[in-house]
Amino acid sequence: MHRDYDDFKFLSLIINWTDVTKENGATKFICSSHARLLNSHKQEELITYLTGPAGSVYLADTYGLHSGTPVIRGYRVVTWARYGRLINAATLQDKFMQTPIFNN
C-alpha cells in the first residue's frame, strides 16, 4: 500500500480498456484514507477494488492508500492520467524540474 504524493490537490483518472477484476490486477483502495489516519482493523473494512467492464472510468484521489493486486488469471489494460499542477512535489523529486544555469 502506498500514497501518491504529487501535490495537495490532484486527481487520477483511471480508464479500464479491458474488463478488470480482482483476479487480473485490480487496484485496491482504502476508502477515506486520503482524509484521515485509520487503524489496521478499520482499513480492512474500508477496502474497495476498482473493478469494472472495459470502458469504465474512475476518478480517484490517489493520496489515499492504494495498491495493485496480484494477477492470478488473465491481464488488464488501463490508462492512468493525473490532473494537477505541472510543478509539484513529484516533479521536483523525479528531477523533471532542474535548477536553472545562469551564464555570466
N, C-alpha and C positions, 0 to 999 in steps of 0.2 A: 504494500500500500504506500502511496506517495501523494504529494500535492504538487501541482504546477505553480511555480512562483513567478509567473510572468509579470504581474502587476497587481494592484489592489482592485482594479476594475478591468476585467476581461471576461470573455465568454468563449467557449469552444463549440463549434458547430460540428456535429458528427453525422455523416451520411452513410447509411448501410447500402452497399451496392449488391450484396448477396444477403440471403437470409442469415440472420445472426441469432445463435442460440448459446446456452451455457456450454454446450459440447464443442463449439468451434471458436471459442476465444472471446466471448462477450466481455465488455468492460464491466467490472464490478464497482459499484459506487455506494458510499455510505451517506445516506440522506442526512441533511442538516450538518454535516461535519465541516462545511465551509464557514459556518456561523458560530460554532461552539465546540468546546472540548467534550469528548464523550468517553466514558469508561469502556473497557473492552466488552463487558456484557451487553451494554446498550448498543454498541456498534453492531454486534451480530443481529440484533433485532431490526436494525435500520438498513441492512444491505439490500440493494436492488441491483438488477442486472439490466444493462441497456441492450435488450434483445428486440428483434422485430424483423419483419419481412424486408426483402430488398426494396429500397426506396424510402424506408422510414428514416426520419431525421430527428435528432435531439439537439437541444441547446443545453449545455452543462457548464456549471461553474466548477472548473477542474482544480480550483484551490481546495475543493472538498476532497476528502480521501478517496482514492480510486486505484484500480489496478487492472491489468489484463487477467484473463483466466486461462488455464492450460487448454490447449487444443487436444481434445480427445478423439474427435472424428471430423473429417472434412476440413474446410478452410473458411476464412471470412475476408471480405474485401471492403474496407471502409476508407473514407476520407475525413480527416480532421482539419478544420480551419479555425484559426484563432482570430478573434476580433478584440482589439485593444489598441493601446498606444504603440507606435512603432519603436520609440525609445523607451525601454523599461528595464527592470532588473535583469531579466533573462538575456536581453541583447547585450548588456554590459558583461554579464558572466560568460556568455558564449563568444565574446570578442567580436560581435557584429559591429559594435562601435569601437573606434580606435581613437587614441589621443592624437589631435592634430599636430602636424610637424610644421613648425614655422621656420622659414628660411629668412635669414637676415640679408 
